[in-house]
């Protein structure tokens, strides 16, 4: 099996860096535009994300997921960090934000990736409260305590909604939730 683009970056292949930007630039740019306050902030975030990808490529483990998932998670974390730095409270978007976040640039074929469609359908199956808790935790990066305070909900309820919601999404997407939870 040939090495992935991230494995090649980790081994020092300079051509892999350009390939990574070409292959995943639309994904990172789309996420940055959706979760940044301005176009220039999105451009800065995109550059920071690719620097993080370059620095983190050595931590990538192909047995844990694809290049795309690893890159999307780095992007998400960096964007949440940027939102936290610019304001004490990230802006609240409607629940539809989760459904609108596609893992690619609008108009591209990769936007309608099977995984994104499955995740959107899985989220639609959740109760509105569970969906809102997952949105605040996963998309906005709030802690469970912050979610409880924001929603005026007991912390135990937030934890239960988060756990049950994630299990339901994983079941819907045919991911072995118990194995993942026991490893995490």
C-alpha positions in Angstrom: 0.0 0.0 0.0 1.5 3.4 -1.0 1.9 6.0 1.7 -0.8 8.6 2.2 -0.1 12.3 1.5 0.3 12.9 5.3 2.7 10.0 5.7 4.7 11.4 2.8 4.7 14.9 4.4 5.9 13.3 7.7 8.8 11.6 5.9 9.9 15.0 4.5 8.5 14.7 0.9 8.2 18.4 -0.2 6.1 17.5 -3.2 3.5 16.0 -0.8 3.0 19.4 0.9 1.9 20.9 -2.4 -0.2 17.9 -3.2 -1.9 18.2 0.2 -2.7 21.8 -0.4 -4.1 21.0 -3.9 -6.1 18.1 -2.7 -7.5 19.5 0.6 -7.3 23.3 0.1 -11.0 23.4 -0.8 -12.0 21.5 2.3 -9.9 23.7 4.6 -10.9 26.9 2.9 -14.6 26.0 3.1 -14.4 25.3 6.8 -12.4 28.4 7.4 -14.9 30.6 5.5 -17.8 29.1 7.4 -16.3 29.4 10.8 -14.4 32.7 10.5 -15.6 36.3 11.0 -14.2 37.7 7.8 -12.7 36.6 4.5 -9.2 37.8 5.6 -9.6 35.9 8.9 -10.5 32.8 6.9 -7.3 33.2 4.7 -5.1 33.6 7.8 -6.8 30.6 9.4 -6.3 28.5 6.3 -2.6 29.3 6.4 -2.3 28.4 10.1 -4.2 25.2 9.5 -1.8 24.0 6.8 1.1 24.9 9.0 -0.5 22.7 11.7 -1.1 19.9 9.2 2.6 20.1 8.2 3.7 20.0 11.9 1.2 17.3 12.9 1.6 14.9 9.9 3.9 12.7 12.0 1.0 12.0 14.4 -1.3 10.7 11.6 -2.2 7.1 11.9 -3.9 5.6 8.8 -5.4 2.8 10.9 -7.4 5.5 12.8 -8.9 7.3 9.8 -8.3 8.9 6.5 -6.2 11.9 5.6 -9.4 13.9 5.1 -10.7 13.2 8.6 -7.4 14.0 10.2 -7.1 17.3 8.2 -10.8 18.2 9.0 -10.2 17.7 12.7 -7.0 19.8 12.7 -9.0 22.5 10.9 -11.9 22.3 13.3 -9.6 22.6 16.3 -7.7 25.5 14.9 -10.9 27.4 14.0 -12.4 26.8 17.4 -9.2 28.1 19.0 -9.4 31.2 16.8 -13.1 31.8 17.7 -12.3 31.5 21.4 -9.5 34.0 21.1 -11.6 36.6 19.4 -14.6 36.3 21.7 -15.6 34.8 25.0 -18.6 33.3 23.3 -18.8 32.0 19.8 -21.7 33.1 17.7 -24.8 31.0 17.9 -26.0 29.7 14.5 -29.2 27.8 14.0 -29.1 24.0 14.2 -29.2 24.0 10.4 -25.5 25.0 10.5 -24.5 21.5 11.2 -26.5 20.3 8.2 -24.9 23.1 6.0 -21.3 22.3 6.9 -20.1 20.2 4.1 -16.5 18.8 4.1 -15.5 20.5 0.9 -15.9 23.7 -1.2 -19.4 24.4 -2.3 -20.1 23.1 -5.8 -17.5 20.4 -5.9 -18.3 16.7 -6.2 -16.6 16.0 -2.9 -19.1 18.2 -1.1 -21.7 15.4 -1.3 -19.3 12.9 0.2 -21.0 9.8 1.5 -19.8 10.3 5.1 -21.1 13.9 5.2 -24.4 12.8 4.0 -24.6 10.0 6.5 -23.6 12.3 9.3 -26.3 14.8 8.3 -28.9 12.1 8.2 -27.8 10.7 11.5 -28.0 14.2 13.2 -31.5 14.6 11.7 -32.6 11.4 13.6 -31.6 12.9 17.0 -34.0 14.8 19.3 -33.5 18.6 19.0 -32.0 18.8 22.4 -29.4 16.2 21.6 -28.6 17.8 18.3 -28.2 21.2 20.0 -25.8 19.8 22.6 -23.7 18.0 19.9 -23.6 21.2 17.8 -22.4 23.3 20.7 -19.8 20.7 21.7 -18.5 19.6 18.3 -19.1 22.6 16.0 -18.6 25.5 18.5 -16.1 23.7 20.8 -17.8 24.4 24.0 -17.1 22.2 27.0 -19.9 20.2 28.6 -20.0 22.7 31.5 -20.2 25.7 29.1 -23.1 23.9 27.3 -24.9 23.3 30.5 -24.6 27.0 31.4 -25.6 28.2 28.0 -28.7 26.0 27.8 -29.6 26.2 31.6 -29.4 22.5 31.7 -28.0 20.2 34.4 -24.4 19.0 33.6 -25.5 15.4 33.9 -28.2 15.9 31.3 -25.7 17.5 28.9 -23.3 14.6 29.4 -26.1 12.1 28.8 -27.3 13.9 25.7 -23.7 14.1 24.4 -23.0 10.4 25.0 -26.3 9.1 23.7 -26.2 11.4 20.7 -22.7 10.3 19.7 -23.6 6.7 20.2 -26.7 7.1 18.0 -24.7 8.9 15.3 -22.1 6.2 15.3 -24.7 3.4 15.2 -26.4 5.1 12.2 -23.0 5.4 10.5 -22.1 1.8 11.3 -19.2 2.8 13.5 -18.4 0.5 16.5 -19.3 2.9 19.2 -18.5 0.7 22.2 -14.9 0.0 20.8 -14.4 3.7 20.3 -15.7 4.6 23.7 -13.6 2.0 25.5 -10.5 3.2 23.6 -11.2 6.9 24.4 
